Amino acid sequence: MPDTPSPDFSDLDGGDEQQAMDAVRKVIAWYNSQIAAVYRAPVPDEDRIAELKAARQTATDDQARLETAGPEETARIAAAYAARLKEADPES
């Protein structure tokens, strides 16, 4: 099986668990800002709000799972959220 590159967490401090937690927190913060922006629209898109809230809840659940996750699950969650951060902010 070929080696897969690790996500780049060079801007985050701490060990793998802390880096994963930081990535999840950043994604949750991004969802919060998106939800607020949709609410501020002249006509809020209720479907978009529901979609963002569901995704935020998934991130919150993943954040809770990190408390007891083993190294493999921690790495999986970290990689998934690093990818989400990249999608949300391609400049990062």
N, C-alpha and C positions, 0 to 999 in steps of 0.2 A: 504494500500500500504506500503510495507516495506521501511524502511529508507535505502537510498543508501549512502555509505561512500563518503565523499568529497575528491576531489583530494588533494594531499599534496603539498602545496605551501610554506612550512616552510622556504625554501631558498629565497623566494621573499619578498620584502618589500611592504608596502602599503595596501590599502583596496582591496576589491574584484575586482573592476574595474582595479586597477593597477596590481594586480596579473594576471588577465586575459590578460591584455595588454602585460605584461612581457612574459607570456607563448607564446603568438602569435609571439612576436618579436623574441624569441629564435627559434621558428620553422622556421620563415622566414630566420633567419641567417643560420640555418641548410640547408635549401633549397639552399641558395646562395653558401654555401661551396660545396654542392654536384654538383651544376651546374658548378662551377669553376673546380672541379675535373674532371668532364666528358669532359669539354673543353680541359683540359690539357692532356687527353689521346692521345696516338699516332693516333688513329682513333676515333674521338668523335662520340658517339652514338646519332645521331640527334633525334631519337624517345625518348630516355631517357631524353634528354635536353628538348624537348617539354613537356614531362610528368611532369618533375620537375618545369618547368616554369608555367604550368597550375596550379599545386598544390600551388606554391608560390603565384600566383594571387588570388587563393581562400583564402589563408591566409591573403593577403593584404586586400581583400574585407571584411573578418571577422574583421580585425583590425579596419577598417573604421566603421563597424557596431557597434563596442563597444562604439563609441562616443555617440550613442543615445540609446543603448540597455538598457532594464530594467533589474532588478535583475535576473529574470529567464533566459533570453537570455544570460546575462553575465555569469551566472553559467554554462549554457550549453556550451558556447564557451570555457570557462576556462577548463571544464572537457575534452572536445574534444582535446584541445591542450596539456593538461597534458598527455593524452594518447599518442598523437603523439610524444611528447618528450620522453616518456618512450620507445616507439618503436624505435625511432632514437638512443637513448642512454640508453640501459637497465641498465647501471651502476648507473644512476641518481635516 
